Amino acid sequence: MLSKLPKILCGALALAVLLVVGVQLYVAYGKPYTLETVVSLEVQESFDVKGIVSREETVLDSRKSGAVDYLIHNGDKVAKNSVVAQMYPNEEDISNMSKVAQLEAELKTVQESQALGAAAGTQAASLTRQINSVNGEYVGALQGHEIEGIYELKNSFLSAFNRSQIVFENVSDFNARIDELKNEIAALRQKSGQSVSSVTAPVSGYFVNSADGFETLTNLDKAGQLTEQQIEEFFTMKKPEADETLTGKIITNAKWRYTAIVDASKAVLLKEGKKYNLLFQSAADEMVATEVISNSYNASQPTAVVVFETDRLSEKLVKLRLEEAQVVMQTHEGIKIPKSALHIVEGEDGPEKGVYIKYGQIMKFKLVDIIYENEEYFVSEDKETELERSKYVRIYDDVIVKGSDLYDGKPLS
């Protein structure tokens, strides 16, 4: 009898282990319902096209010599005869002169803050608020890697801080720092070579720091005359060799055109005089509002040539040429819900589409208003009024996407 005891204990232990494993498996895989928290989504109905960008452009005659220091950004507006770049013997000279500009800005700030400091005593509270405000902007710019304008923010903070030193710390002046800055500037100027020459804009317009070789091949007038064959040839031909010695070009007209090859089934949807948004692959973060000014759609042809026009310019857009793009027909914003969650039930006024959600410890049926759908999910409009929101599914609802025998009011536990 005693010899059987270990076997009985082992059997009991094995049974206990099986029970624990079974419970764990049931908890992990035996849940009768699968929930998903629904969130908002923006969906674009669009189709792809390809084409060429045409502009009115004047190539600058100036040739690069040594190192070029561009004084403005691509897409910036320039006046006729304004200086757009300086040429120096080498890159070190440009770096030194950039530091000189920063130090001169700081010197000006220190001198101004010293002059204003004596009068700041009556504005102590305002000064403190200014320090806190600028400091917050400065930290935010650093965290967001927003390098543009960082030195201006730094100097704004420095100005307020210096004046606070005079008000709160009894600092009499900043002569030591002023002398130090003047010495640094003088040393850098002595170390740097002088600008060899300046690059000026021969006409007013929008600056681009390079030329791609297409400037003479197309323009606004030619954009409306291009055929599908010519556009295809632009994509397949050997690209014009860009002259790397050129200092850039000026876009003389803000208007530019995108001439695209469009499938006939899509071209029929594009109406002349109507506005459509374009998303270019090379500038995918910028939605470009355009107007269709020409559409060669013919029901007997498989494709059409469509000309879009816009006056939107930016640092990325001024560089576009041979481009693939998306034509955005509609944008839908609402609540994304898996198709498996959709149910149709009989309501007071006939069949109603909706989903079941977890509402406390019971199921609740919520209506949906489908504004877009594909094979995997649909988008329901996010209702605005409180009455509608009580009846319709809402963002962050826990929707039952898998389960059986679902009905309104059913206990979940």
C-alpha positions in Angstrom: 0.0 0.0 0.0 2.8 2.4 0.9 4.6 1.6 -2.4 1.5 2.9 -4.3 1.5 6.2 -2.4 4.2 7.9 -4.5 2.4 6.9 -7.7 -0.8 8.3 -6.4 0.9 11.5 -5.5 2.6 11.8 -8.8 -0.7 11.2 -10.6 -2.4 13.9 -8.5 0.4 16.3 -9.2 0.3 15.6 -12.9 -3.5 16.2 -12.9 -3.0 19.5 -11.1 -0.5 20.6 -13.6 -2.8 19.7 -16.5 -5.6 21.6 -14.8 -3.5 24.7 -14.4 -2.3 24.6 -18.0 -5.8 24.0 -19.2 -7.1 27.1 -17.3 -4.3 29.2 -18.7 -5.0 28.0 -22.2 -8.7 28.8 -21.8 -7.9 32.3 -20.4 -5.5 32.9 -23.3 -7.4 31.4 -26.2 -10.8 30.6 -24.9 -12.3 34.1 -24.7 -15.6 34.0 -26.6 -15.1 37.6 -27.8 -12.3 39.6 -29.4 -12.2 43.3 -28.8 -10.5 46.2 -30.6 -10.3 49.8 -29.6 -11.3 51.9 -32.6 -9.4 55.0 -33.6 -9.8 57.9 -36.1 -8.3 57.6 -39.6 -8.0 59.8 -42.6 -8.4 58.0 -46.0 -7.7 59.4 -49.4 -9.4 58.2 -52.6 -6.7 58.7 -55.2 -5.1 57.3 -58.3 -1.5 57.5 -59.7 -0.3 59.5 -62.6 3.1 60.5 -64.1 4.2 63.6 -65.9 6.5 66.5 -66.3 6.6 69.9 -64.5 6.9 73.1 -66.7 7.8 76.6 -65.5 9.1 79.9 -66.8 12.8 79.8 -65.8 15.9 82.0 -66.3 19.2 80.3 -65.7 21.8 82.5 -64.0 24.9 83.3 -66.1 27.3 83.3 -63.1 29.5 80.2 -62.8 30.8 78.7 -59.6 34.3 79.7 -58.6 35.6 78.2 -55.3 33.0 77.8 -52.7 29.4 79.3 -53.0 27.6 80.6 -49.9 23.9 80.9 -50.8 22.2 83.7 -48.9 18.6 82.6 -49.5 16.7 79.3 -49.6 15.2 77.5 -52.6 11.8 78.9 -53.3 12.5 82.3 -51.7 11.3 85.4 -53.5 14.0 87.6 -54.9 14.1 91.1 -56.4 15.9 92.0 -59.6 19.6 92.7 -59.0 19.5 91.4 -55.4 22.4 89.3 -54.2 21.6 85.6 -53.9 25.1 84.2 -53.2 28.7 85.1 -52.4 31.7 83.1 -53.7 34.7 82.6 -51.5 38.1 80.9 -52.1 37.2 77.8 -50.0 34.6 76.3 -47.7 36.5 77.3 -44.5 36.0 80.9 -45.5 32.3 80.4 -45.7 32.3 78.7 -42.3 34.3 81.5 -40.7 32.0 84.2 -42.2 29.0 82.3 -40.9 30.4 82.4 -37.4 31.2 86.1 -37.9 27.5 86.8 -38.7 26.4 84.9 -35.6 28.9 86.7 -33.3 27.9 90.1 -34.7 24.3 89.3 -34.0 25.2 88.3 -30.4 27.4 91.5 -30.1 24.4 93.6 -31.1 22.2 91.8 -28.7 24.6 92.3 -25.8 25.1 96.0 -26.6 21.3 96.6 -26.8 20.6 94.7 -23.6 23.2 96.7 -21.7 21.6 100.0 -23.0 18.1 98.8 -22.1 19.1 97.2 -18.7 19.0 100.5 -16.8 15.4 101.1 -17.7 14.3 97.5 -17.0 14.0 97.9 -13.3 10.4 99.0 -13.6 9.5 96.1 -15.8 10.8 93.2 -13.6 7.6 91.1 -13.8 7.4 91.6 -17.6 11.1 90.7 -17.9 10.6 87.4 -16.0 7.6 86.5 -18.3 9.7 87.2 -21.4 12.6 85.0 -20.1 10.2 82.1 -19.4 8.4 82.5 -22.8 11.6 82.7 -24.9 13.2 79.9 -23.0 10.2 77.7 -23.7 10.4 78.4 -27.4 14.1 77.8 -27.5 13.8 74.4 -25.7 10.9 73.4 -28.0 12.9 74.3 -31.1 15.9 72.2 -29.9 13.7 69.2 -29.1 12.0 69.5 -32.4 15.3 69.9 -34.3 14.0 73.2 -35.7 17.4 74.7 -36.6 16.0 77.5 -38.6 15.8 80.6 -36.5 17.5 79.0 -33.5 20.1 81.8 -33.2 17.4 84.4 -33.2 15.7 82.7 -30.3 19.0 82.3 -28.5 19.7 86.0 -28.8 16.2 86.9 -27.7 16.8 84.8 -24.6 20.2 86.3 -24.1 18.8 89.9 -24.3 16.2 89.2 -21.7 18.6 87.3 -19.5 21.3 90.0 -19.6 18.8 92.7 -18.6 17.7 90.5 -15.7 21.3 90.3 -14.6 21.3 94.1 -14.3 17.9 94.2 -12.5 18.3 91.3 -10.2 22.0 90.6 -9.8 23.4 94.2 -9.7 25.5 93.6 -12.8 26.7 97.0 -14.0 27.7 96.2 -17.6 28.8 93.6 -20.1 31.9 95.4 -21.3 34.1 92.3 -20.9 31.8 90.2 -23.1 31.6 92.9 -25.6 35.4 93.2 -25.9 35.6 89.4 -26.1 33.1 89.3 -29.0 34.9 92.1 -30.9 38.2 90.3 -30.6 36.7 87.0 -31.9 35.1 88.7 -34.8 38.4 90.5 -35.7 40.3 87.3 -35.6 37.9 85.4 -37.8 37.8 88.3 -40.4 41.6 88.3 -40.5 41.7 84.6 -40.9 39.1 84.5 -43.7 39.5 85.4 -47.4 37.4 88.1 -48.9 34.4 87.3 -51.1 35.7 86.7 -54.7 32.4 87.8 -56.3 28.6 88.1 -55.8 25.8 86.4 -57.6 22.9 88.6 -58.4 19.4 87.9 -59.7 19.0 89.3 -63.3 15.2 89.2 -62.9 12.7 89.1 -60.0 11.1 85.8 -59.2 11.8 82.7 -57.0 15.3 81.3 -56.5 16.6 77.8 -57.1 20.2 76.9 -56.4 20.6 74.5 -59.4 19.5 73.9 -63.0 18.5 70.4 -64.2 18.9 70.9 -68.0 15.1 70.8 -68.8 14.8 74.6 -68.7 15.0 75.0 -72.4 13.0 71.8 -73.2 9.6 72.9 -71.7 7.8 76.0 -70.4 4.3 77.1 -69.6 3.2 77.3 -73.2 4.7 74.0 -74.2 3.0 72.3 -71.2 -0.4 72.4 -72.9 1.0 71.0 -76.2 2.8 67.9 -74.9 1.6 64.6 -76.2 1.6 61.3 -74.3 4.5 60.1 -76.6 6.6 63.2 -75.7 6.0 62.7 -72.0 7.0 59.1 -72.2 10.2 60.1 -74.1 11.1 62.5 -71.3 11.0 59.6 -68.9 13.0 57.2 -71.1 15.5 59.5 -72.9 18.9 60.2 -71.5 18.5 63.0 -69.1 20.1 66.3 -70.0 23.4 66.7 -68.2 23.0 69.3 -65.5 25.7 71.9 -65.6 27.2 71.7 -62.0 29.1 74.9 -62.5 25.9 77.0 -62.8 24.9 78.9 -59.7 21.2 78.4 -60.2 18.1 79.8 -61.8 15.1 82.2 -61.2 11.5 81.0 -61.7 10.0 84.1 -63.2 6.3 83.2 -62.8 4.7 81.7 -59.7 2.3 79.6 -61.9 3.6 76.2 -63.0 2.0 73.3 -64.8 2.1 69.5 -64.4 1.3 67.7 -67.6 0.4 64.1 -66.8 -0.6 60.8 -68.5 -3.9 59.6 -67.0 -5.7 56.4 -67.5 -9.0 57.0 -69.4 -11.1 55.5 -66.6 -9.7 58.2 -64.3 -9.4 61.0 -66.8 -13.1 61.0 -67.3 -13.6 62.1 -63.7 -11.3 65.2 -64.1 -13.3 68.2 -65.2 -11.6 71.3 -66.7 -11.9 74.3 -64.4 -12.3 72.1 -61.3 -9.7 71.9 -58.5 -7.9 68.8 -57.4 -5.2 68.1 -54.9 -1.9 66.4 -55.9 0.7 64.6 -53.8 4.1 64.3 -55.5 6.5 61.5 -54.5 9.3 64.0 -54.2 7.3 66.2 -51.8 4.9 63.7 -50.2 4.3 65.9 -47.2 2.8 68.8 -49.2 -0.7 68.6 -50.6 -0.7 70.8 -53.7 -4.1 72.4 -54.7 -4.3 72.6 -58.5 -6.8 73.3 -61.3 -7.3 71.2 -64.4 -6.9 73.6 -67.4 -6.8 71.0 -70.1 -8.0 67.4 -70.5 -7.7 65.4 -73.8 -10.0 62.6 -72.7 -11.5 60.6 -75.6 -13.6 57.6 -74.9 -11.9 55.7 -77.7 -8.4 56.2 -76.3 -6.9 54.2 -73.3 -5.2 57.3 -71.8 -5.5 61.0 -71.8 -3.1 64.0 -71.2 -4.3 66.2 -68.4 -2.7 69.6 -67.5 -2.8 70.7 -63.9 -1.9 74.3 -62.9 -1.0 75.9 -59.6 0.9 78.8 -58.1 2.0 76.9 -54.9 5.7 77.1 -54.4 8.0 75.7 -51.7 11.6 74.6 -51.1 10.7 71.1 -52.4 8.2 72.0 -55.1 10.6 74.3 -57.0 12.8 71.2 -57.6 10.1 69.0 -59.2 10.5 67.9 -62.8 9.8 64.3 -63.9 7.3 63.2 -61.3 4.9 60.5 -60.3 2.0 61.8 -58.3 -1.3 60.9 -56.7 -4.5 62.8 -57.7 -6.6 63.0 -54.6 -10.3 62.9 -55.4 -11.7 62.8 -51.9 -10.5 62.7 -48.4 -12.5 60.9 -45.7 -12.0 61.2 -42.0 -13.8 59.1 -39.4 -13.5 56.0 -37.3 -11.7 52.9 -38.7 -13.5 49.6 -37.9 -12.6 46.1 -39.1 -15.1 44.6 -41.5 -15.6 41.6 -39.2 -17.2 43.8 -36.7 -20.1 44.9 -38.9 -23.6 43.5 -38.3 -27.0 44.2 -39.8 -30.0 44.0 -37.5 -33.6 44.7 -37.9 -34.6 48.1 -36.5 -37.8 50.1 -36.2 -37.4 51.6 -39.6 -35.8 48.5 -41.3 -32.3 47.0 -41.4 -29.6 49.0 -39.6 -25.9 48.7 -39.9 -23.8 48.7 -36.7 -21.4 47.1 -34.3 -21.4 45.7 -30.9 -19.3 47.3 -28.2 -18.3 46.5 -24.7 -20.3 48.8 -22.5 -19.4 48.0 -18.9 -20.2 44.3 -18.5 -22.8 44.1 -21.3 -22.9 44.3 -25.1 -24.4 47.4 -26.7 -25.4 47.8 -30.3 -24.1 51.1 -31.9 -25.0 52.4 -35.3 -22.4 53.2 -38.0 -22.5 55.6 -40.9 -20.2 54.2 -43.5 -18.4 56.9 -45.6 -15.6 54.6 -47.0 -14.8 51.0 -47.2 -12.5 48.4 -48.7 -12.0 44.7 -48.2 -10.4 44.9 -44.8 -12.1 47.8 -43.0 -14.7 50.6 -43.2 -14.7 54.2 -42.0 -17.7 55.4 -40.0 -18.4 59.1 -39.7 -17.6 60.5 -36.3 -20.9 62.2 -35.3 -20.7 65.6 -33.7 -24.0 66.1 -31.9 -24.4 64.5 -28.4 -27.7 62.9 -29.5 -26.0 61.2 -32.5 -23.0 60.3 -30.5 -25.1 58.4 -28.0 -26.5 56.2 -30.9 -23.4 55.9 -33.1 -20.0 54.3 -32.5 -17.4 56.6 -31.1 -13.6 56.9 -31.1 -12.0 54.7 -28.5 -15.0 52.4 -28.1 -14.1 48.7 -27.5 -15.7 47.1 -30.5 -16.3 43.3 -30.7 -14.6 42.1 -33.9 -15.0 38.4 -33.3 -17.7 36.4 -31.4 -21.0 34.6 -31.8 -24.5 34.9 -30.6 -24.2 38.7 -30.2 -27.2 40.8 -29.1 -27.9 44.1 -27.4 -27.8 43.9 -23.6 -26.1 40.5 -23.5 -23.8 40.0 -20.4 -20.2 39.7 -21.2 -19.1 37.8 -18.1 
